[in-house]
Amino acid sequence: VDLLINGDQTRDTFIALGEDQVTARGVLAEMDTARYPNGVHVLRLRVVHSNMNYDEYITQVTFDNPQQRGVSSALLTADGKPIHRGGDGEPIIYLTFDDGPSGDTQSILDALARHNAKATFFVLGRSAQGQPDLLQIIYAAGHGIGNHSWSHRKLTGMSEATFNDEVLATQNAIGEHAATCLRPPYGATDPSTYAHATKLGLPVVLWSIDPTDWKLPGAQAIANHVIERAFPGAIVVLHDGGGNRAQTAAAVEIILRELGAQGYRFEAYCR
């Protein structure tokens, strides 16, 4: 059973058949809906047969909690789970940018500044190396700096020593504003990822909305994807490196304008 937040394909799997031993007969799963933002979401049931084919059933559900508390970092990091959302039910969006810094980073910083918005930049060590001035500009503007590894290798299945090489080299490249959280490349995680990151004191931060800006679908398409799926505490993954990010910079301007008009604020997650 999956809960697709606001219908987005990034989902929080809260139970799989056979994992739960405490629910009453005839009840597949119980869940605390106060963990999730109010609004219309999608509940998906996938029934897997012995031949590995499956049937899928979709229905909409509406959450309307009188005391909506949002989702805290502590809740989502319990038992080594990654962070997909943040906030305390307030109208806050967390924009995040991966793979930089690059020549397009400044355009994104300019858009953020025009709207007095804050964001988090998950930097690659190899890209951050030798750019202390730009990193200082990012930090001085009130943005967060996160660790995205040194070389963009998948961190899954790595020995602790190799994992530390990738992550700590990036911390050294960032310098005095060393990251307080980690986003593994591709969002790829496994138990060893969480274990190694925990030893380094770095929460693993993923996302709840992904407009796949790296596919270059156009600025308006990128912006529309985010605007249509926005909810309080959403973490949006975008990119300021790894290719031409002019579309992303233009999309950020639209996102800030449209969601700002809806009453959303934009804050840094890892700061």
Contacts in CASP RR format, 6 or more apart in sequence:
PFRMAT RR
TARGET T0000
AUTHOR 0000-0000-0000
METHOD contacts of the structure
MODEL  1
VDLLINGDQTRDTFIALGEDQVTARGVLAEMDTARYPNGVHVLRLRVVHS
NMNYDEYITQVTFDNPQQRGVSSALLTADGKPIHRGGDGEPIIYLTFDDG
PSGDTQSILDALARHNAKATFFVLGRSAQGQPDLLQIIYAAGHGIGNHSW
SHRKLTGMSEATFNDEVLATQNAIGEHAATCLRPPYGATDPSTYAHATKL
GLPVVLWSIDPTDWKLPGAQAIANHVIERAFPGAIVVLHDGGGNRAQTAA
AVEIILRELGAQGYRFEAYCR
1 13 0 8 1.000
1 14 0 8 1.000
1 15 0 8 1.000
1 16 0 8 1.000
1 28 0 8 1.000
1 29 0 8 1.000
1 43 0 8 1.000
1 44 0 8 1.000
1 45 0 8 1.000
1 46 0 8 1.000
2 11 0 8 1.000
2 12 0 8 1.000
2 13 0 8 1.000
2 14 0 8 1.000
2 43 0 8 1.000
2 44 0 8 1.000
2 46 0 8 1.000
3 11 0 8 1.000
3 12 0 8 1.000
3 14 0 8 1.000
3 31 0 8 1.000
3 36 0 8 1.000
3 41 0 8 1.000
3 42 0 8 1.000
3 43 0 8 1.000
3 44 0 8 1.000
3 61 0 8 1.000
4 11 0 8 1.000
4 41 0 8 1.000
4 42 0 8 1.000
4 43 0 8 1.000
4 44 0 8 1.000
5 11 0 8 1.000
5 12 0 8 1.000
5 36 0 8 1.000
5 37 0 8 1.000
5 41 0 8 1.000
5 85 0 8 1.000
5 208 0 8 1.000
5 231 0 8 1.000
6 37 0 8 1.000
6 39 0 8 1.000
6 40 0 8 1.000
6 41 0 8 1.000
6 229 0 8 1.000
6 230 0 8 1.000
6 231 0 8 1.000
7 41 0 8 1.000
7 42 0 8 1.000
7 229 0 8 1.000
8 208 0 8 1.000
8 209 0 8 1.000
8 210 0 8 1.000
8 229 0 8 1.000
9 210 0 8 1.000
10 84 0 8 1.000
10 206 0 8 1.000
10 207 0 8 1.000
10 208 0 8 1.000
10 209 0 8 1.000
10 210 0 8 1.000
11 44 0 8 1.000
12 84 0 8 1.000
14 29 0 8 1.000
14 31 0 8 1.000
15 28 0 8 1.000
15 29 0 8 1.000
15 31 0 8 1.000
17 28 0 8 1.000
17 48 0 8 1.000
20 28 0 8 1.000
20 29 0 8 1.000
23 29 0 8 1.000
23 30 0 8 1.000
28 45 0 8 1.000
33 63 0 8 1.000
33 65 0 8 1.000
34 65 0 8 1.000
34 67 0 8 1.000
34 68 0 8 1.000
34 69 0 8 1.000
34 70 0 8 1.000
35 70 0 8 1.000
35 71 0 8 1.000
35 75 0 8 1.000
36 63 0 8 1.000
36 70 0 8 1.000
36 71 0 8 1.000
37 63 0 8 1.000
37 68 0 8 1.000
37 70 0 8 1.000
37 71 0 8 1.000
37 85 0 8 1.000
37 89 0 8 1.000
37 231 0 8 1.000
37 232 0 8 1.000
37 233 0 8 1.000
37 234 0 8 1.000
38 63 0 8 1.000
38 64 0 8 1.000
38 65 0 8 1.000
38 68 0 8 1.000
39 62 0 8 1.000
39 63 0 8 1.000
39 64 0 8 1.000
39 231 0 8 1.000
40 60 0 8 1.000
40 61 0 8 1.000
40 62 0 8 1.000
41 60 0 8 1.000
41 61 0 8 1.000
41 62 0 8 1.000
41 63 0 8 1.000
42 58 0 8 1.000
42 59 0 8 1.000
42 60 0 8 1.000
42 61 0 8 1.000
43 58 0 8 1.000
43 59 0 8 1.000
43 60 0 8 1.000
43 61 0 8 1.000
44 56 0 8 1.000
44 57 0 8 1.000
44 58 0 8 1.000
45 56 0 8 1.000
45 57 0 8 1.000
45 58 0 8 1.000
46 54 0 8 1.000
46 55 0 8 1.000
46 56 0 8 1.000
46 57 0 8 1.000
47 54 0 8 1.000
47 55 0 8 1.000
47 56 0 8 1.000
47 57 0 8 1.000
48 54 0 8 1.000
49 55 0 8 1.000
68 89 0 8 1.000
69 88 0 8 1.000
69 89 0 8 1.000
70 85 0 8 1.000
70 86 0 8 1.000
70 87 0 8 1.000
70 88 0 8 1.000
70 89 0 8 1.000
70 232 0 8 1.000
70 233 0 8 1.000
71 84 0 8 1.000
71 85 0 8 1.000
71 86 0 8 1.000
71 87 0 8 1.000
71 233 0 8 1.000
72 86 0 8 1.000
72 87 0 8 1.000
72 88 0 8 1.000
73 83 0 8 1.000
73 86 0 8 1.000
73 203 0 8 1.000
76 82 0 8 1.000
76 83 0 8 1.000
76 84 0 8 1.000
76 85 0 8 1.000
76 86 0 8 1.000
77 83 0 8 1.000
77 203 0 8 1.000
77 204 0 8 1.000
80 194 0 8 1.000
80 198 0 8 1.000
80 204 0 8 1.000
81 194 0 8 1.000
82 189 0 8 1.000
82 194 0 8 1.000
82 204 0 8 1.000
82 205 0 8 1.000
82 206 0 8 1.000
83 181 0 8 1.000
83 203 0 8 1.000
83 204 0 8 1.000
83 205 0 8 1.000
83 206 0 8 1.000
83 235 0 8 1.000
84 206 0 8 1.000
84 207 0 8 1.000
84 208 0 8 1.000
84 235 0 8 1.000
85 208 0 8 1.000
85 233 0 8 1.000
85 234 0 8 1.000
85 235 0 8 1.000
86 92 0 8 1.000
86 94 0 8 1.000
86 233 0 8 1.000
86 235 0 8 1.000
86 269 0 8 1.000
87 232 0 8 1.000
87 233 0 8 1.000
89 232 0 8 1.000
89 233 0 8 1.000
90 232 0 8 1.000
90 233 0 8 1.000
90 265 0 8 1.000
91 232 0 8 1.000
91 262 0 8 1.000
91 263 0 8 1.000
91 264 0 8 1.000
91 265 0 8 1.000
92 232 0 8 1.000
92 233 0 8 1.000
92 264 0 8 1.000
92 265 0 8 1.000
92 266 0 8 1.000
92 267 0 8 1.000
93 230 0 8 1.000
93 233 0 8 1.000
93 234 0 8 1.000
93 236 0 8 1.000
93 259 0 8 1.000
93 264 0 8 1.000
93 265 0 8 1.000
93 266 0 8 1.000
93 267 0 8 1.000
94 119 0 8 1.000
94 120 0 8 1.000
94 233 0 8 1.000
94 234 0 8 1.000
94 235 0 8 1.000
94 236 0 8 1.000
94 266 0 8 1.000
94 267 0 8 1.000
94 268 0 8 1.000
94 269 0 8 1.000
95 112 0 8 1.000
95 117 0 8 1.000
95 119 0 8 1.000
95 120 0 8 1.000
95 236 0 8 1.000
95 238 0 8 1.000
95 252 0 8 1.000
95 255 0 8 1.000
95 266 0 8 1.000
96 119 0 8 1.000
96 120 0 8 1.000
96 121 0 8 1.000
96 122 0 8 1.000
96 183 0 8 1.000
96 205 0 8 1.000
96 207 0 8 1.000
96 235 0 8 1.000
96 236 0 8 1.000
96 237 0 8 1.000
96 238 0 8 1.000
96 269 0 8 1.000
97 105 0 8 1.000
97 108 0 8 1.000
97 119 0 8 1.000
97 120 0 8 1.000
97 121 0 8 1.000
97 122 0 8 1.000
97 238 0 8 1.000
97 239 0 8 1.000
97 240 0 8 1.000
97 241 0 8 1.000
97 248 0 8 1.000
98 122 0 8 1.000
98 148 0 8 1.000
98 183 0 8 1.000
98 237 0 8 1.000
98 238 0 8 1.000
98 239 0 8 1.000
98 240 0 8 1.000
98 241 0 8 1.000
99 122 0 8 1.000
99 124 0 8 1.000
99 127 0 8 1.000
99 148 0 8 1.000
99 152 0 8 1.000
99 239 0 8 1.000
99 240 0 8 1.000
99 241 0 8 1.000
99 242 0 8 1.000
99 243 0 8 1.000
100 121 0 8 1.000
100 123 0 8 1.000
100 124 0 8 1.000
100 127 0 8 1.000
100 128 0 8 1.000
100 148 0 8 1.000
100 239 0 8 1.000
100 240 0 8 1.000
100 241 0 8 1.000
100 242 0 8 1.000
101 121 0 8 1.000
101 123 0 8 1.000
101 127 0 8 1.000
101 128 0 8 1.000
101 131 0 8 1.000
101 134 0 8 1.000
101 135 0 8 1.000
101 138 0 8 1.000
101 240 0 8 1.000
101 241 0 8 1.000
102 127 0 8 1.000
102 240 0 8 1.000
102 241 0 8 1.000
102 242 0 8 1.000
102 243 0 8 1.000
102 245 0 8 1.000
103 241 0 8 1.000
104 240 0 8 1.000
104 241 0 8 1.000
104 243 0 8 1.000
104 244 0 8 1.000
104 245 0 8 1.000
104 246 0 8 1.000
104 248 0 8 1.000
104 249 0 8 1.000
105 121 0 8 1.000
105 134 0 8 1.000
105 138 0 8 1.000
105 240 0 8 1.000
105 241 0 8 1.000
106 134 0 8 1.000
107 245 0 8 1.000
107 246 0 8 1.000
107 249 0 8 1.000
108 119 0 8 1.000
108 240 0 8 1.000
108 245 0 8 1.000
108 248 0 8 1.000
108 249 0 8 1.000
108 252 0 8 1.000
109 137 0 8 1.000
109 138 0 8 1.000
109 141 0 8 1.000
109 143 0 8 1.000
111 117 0 8 1.000
111 249 0 8 1.000
111 252 0 8 1.000
111 253 0 8 1.000
111 256 0 8 1.000
112 118 0 8 1.000
112 119 0 8 1.000
112 141 0 8 1.000
112 143 0 8 1.000
112 252 0 8 1.000
112 256 0 8 1.000
112 266 0 8 1.000
113 141 0 8 1.000
114 253 0 8 1.000
114 256 0 8 1.000
115 256 0 8 1.000
115 257 0 8 1.000
115 260 0 8 1.000
115 266 0 8 1.000
117 256 0 8 1.000
117 265 0 8 1.000
117 266 0 8 1.000
118 141 0 8 1.000
118 142 0 8 1.000
118 143 0 8 1.000
118 144 0 8 1.000
118 266 0 8 1.000
118 267 0 8 1.000
118 268 0 8 1.000
118 271 0 8 1.000
119 143 0 8 1.000
119 144 0 8 1.000
119 266 0 8 1.000
119 268 0 8 1.000
120 143 0 8 1.000
120 144 0 8 1.000
120 145 0 8 1.000
120 146 0 8 1.000
120 181 0 8 1.000
120 268 0 8 1.000
120 269 0 8 1.000
120 270 0 8 1.000
120 271 0 8 1.000
121 138 0 8 1.000
121 143 0 8 1.000
121 144 0 8 1.000
121 145 0 8 1.000
121 146 0 8 1.000
121 240 0 8 1.000
122 146 0 8 1.000
122 147 0 8 1.000
122 148 0 8 1.000
122 179 0 8 1.000
122 183 0 8 1.000
122 205 0 8 1.000
123 135 0 8 1.000
123 145 0 8 1.000
123 146 0 8 1.000
123 147 0 8 1.000
123 148 0 8 1.000
123 170 0 8 1.000
123 173 0 8 1.000
123 174 0 8 1.000
123 179 0 8 1.000
124 148 0 8 1.000
124 149 0 8 1.000
124 150 0 8 1.000
124 151 0 8 1.000
124 152 0 8 1.000
124 170 0 8 1.000
125 148 0 8 1.000
125 149 0 8 1.000
125 150 0 8 1.000
125 151 0 8 1.000
125 169 0 8 1.000
125 170 0 8 1.000
125 173 0 8 1.000
125 174 0 8 1.000
126 150 0 8 1.000
126 151 0 8 1.000
126 173 0 8 1.000
127 241 0 8 1.000
128 135 0 8 1.000
128 170 0 8 1.000
128 173 0 8 1.000
128 174 0 8 1.000
129 173 0 8 1.000
130 173 0 8 1.000
132 175 0 8 1.000
135 145 0 8 1.000
135 174 0 8 1.000
135 175 0 8 1.000
135 177 0 8 1.000
136 177 0 8 1.000
138 144 0 8 1.000
138 145 0 8 1.000
139 145 0 8 1.000
139 177 0 8 1.000
142 268 0 8 1.000
142 271 0 8 1.000
143 268 0 8 1.000
143 271 0 8 1.000
144 268 0 8 1.000
144 269 0 8 1.000
144 270 0 8 1.000
144 271 0 8 1.000
145 174 0 8 1.000
145 177 0 8 1.000
145 178 0 8 1.000
145 179 0 8 1.000
145 270 0 8 1.000
146 174 0 8 1.000
146 179 0 8 1.000
146 180 0 8 1.000
146 181 0 8 1.000
146 182 0 8 1.000
146 183 0 8 1.000
146 205 0 8 1.000
146 270 0 8 1.000
147 167 0 8 1.000
147 170 0 8 1.000
147 171 0 8 1.000
147 174 0 8 1.000
147 179 0 8 1.000
147 181 0 8 1.000
147 182 0 8 1.000
147 183 0 8 1.000
147 202 0 8 1.000
148 170 0 8 1.000
148 182 0 8 1.000
148 183 0 8 1.000
148 184 0 8 1.000
148 185 0 8 1.000
149 155 0 8 1.000
149 166 0 8 1.000
149 167 0 8 1.000
149 170 0 8 1.000
149 184 0 8 1.000
149 185 0 8 1.000
150 165 0 8 1.000
150 166 0 8 1.000
150 167 0 8 1.000
150 169 0 8 1.000
150 170 0 8 1.000
150 173 0 8 1.000
151 166 0 8 1.000
152 185 0 8 1.000
153 166 0 8 1.000
153 185 0 8 1.000
154 184 0 8 1.000
154 185 0 8 1.000
154 186 0 8 1.000
154 188 0 8 1.000
155 163 0 8 1.000
155 166 0 8 1.000
155 167 0 8 1.000
155 184 0 8 1.000
155 185 0 8 1.000
155 188 0 8 1.000
155 189 0 8 1.000
155 193 0 8 1.000
155 196 0 8 1.000
156 184 0 8 1.000
156 188 0 8 1.000
156 189 0 8 1.000
156 190 0 8 1.000
156 192 0 8 1.000
156 193 0 8 1.000
157 190 0 8 1.000
157 192 0 8 1.000
157 193 0 8 1.000
158 166 0 8 1.000
158 192 0 8 1.000
158 193 0 8 1.000
158 196 0 8 1.000
160 192 0 8 1.000
160 196 0 8 1.000
160 199 0 8 1.000
163 192 0 8 1.000
163 193 0 8 1.000
163 196 0 8 1.000
164 196 0 8 1.000
164 200 0 8 1.000
167 182 0 8 1.000
167 196 0 8 1.000
167 197 0 8 1.000
167 200 0 8 1.000
167 202 0 8 1.000
168 200 0 8 1.000
170 179 0 8 1.000
171 178 0 8 1.000
171 179 0 8 1.000
179 202 0 8 1.000
179 270 0 8 1.000
180 202 0 8 1.000
180 203 0 8 1.000
180 270 0 8 1.000
180 271 0 8 1.000
181 202 0 8 1.000
181 203 0 8 1.000
181 204 0 8 1.000
181 205 0 8 1.000
181 269 0 8 1.000
181 270 0 8 1.000
182 197 0 8 1.000
182 200 0 8 1.000
182 202 0 8 1.000
182 203 0 8 1.000
182 204 0 8 1.000
182 205 0 8 1.000
183 204 0 8 1.000
183 205 0 8 1.000
183 206 0 8 1.000
184 193 0 8 1.000
184 204 0 8 1.000
187 206 0 8 1.000
189 204 0 8 1.000
189 206 0 8 1.000
193 204 0 8 1.000
194 204 0 8 1.000
197 203 0 8 1.000
197 204 0 8 1.000
205 235 0 8 1.000
205 269 0 8 1.000
205 270 0 8 1.000
206 235 0 8 1.000
206 237 0 8 1.000
207 235 0 8 1.000
207 236 0 8 1.000
207 237 0 8 1.000
208 231 0 8 1.000
208 233 0 8 1.000
208 234 0 8 1.000
208 235 0 8 1.000
208 236 0 8 1.000
209 225 0 8 1.000
209 226 0 8 1.000
209 229 0 8 1.000
209 230 0 8 1.000
209 234 0 8 1.000
209 235 0 8 1.000
209 236 0 8 1.000
209 237 0 8 1.000
210 236 0 8 1.000
210 237 0 8 1.000
211 217 0 8 1.000
211 221 0 8 1.000
211 222 0 8 1.000
211 223 0 8 1.000
211 225 0 8 1.000
211 226 0 8 1.000
211 236 0 8 1.000
211 238 0 8 1.000
211 251 0 8 1.000
212 225 0 8 1.000
213 222 0 8 1.000
213 238 0 8 1.000
213 239 0 8 1.000
213 245 0 8 1.000
213 247 0 8 1.000
213 248 0 8 1.000
213 251 0 8 1.000
214 239 0 8 1.000
214 242 0 8 1.000
214 243 0 8 1.000
216 244 0 8 1.000
216 247 0 8 1.000
217 247 0 8 1.000
218 247 0 8 1.000
218 251 0 8 1.000
219 247 0 8 1.000
219 248 0 8 1.000
219 250 0 8 1.000
219 251 0 8 1.000
219 254 0 8 1.000
220 251 0 8 1.000
220 254 0 8 1.000
222 238 0 8 1.000
222 247 0 8 1.000
222 248 0 8 1.000
222 251 0 8 1.000
223 251 0 8 1.000
223 254 0 8 1.000
223 255 0 8 1.000
223 258 0 8 1.000
226 236 0 8 1.000
226 251 0 8 1.000
226 255 0 8 1.000
226 259 0 8 1.000
227 254 0 8 1.000
227 255 0 8 1.000
227 258 0 8 1.000
227 259 0 8 1.000
230 259 0 8 1.000
230 262 0 8 1.000
230 264 0 8 1.000
232 264 0 8 1.000
235 269 0 8 1.000
236 255 0 8 1.000
238 248 0 8 1.000
238 251 0 8 1.000
238 252 0 8 1.000
239 245 0 8 1.000
239 248 0 8 1.000
240 248 0 8 1.000
256 266 0 8 1.000
259 266 0 8 1.000
260 266 0 8 1.000
END
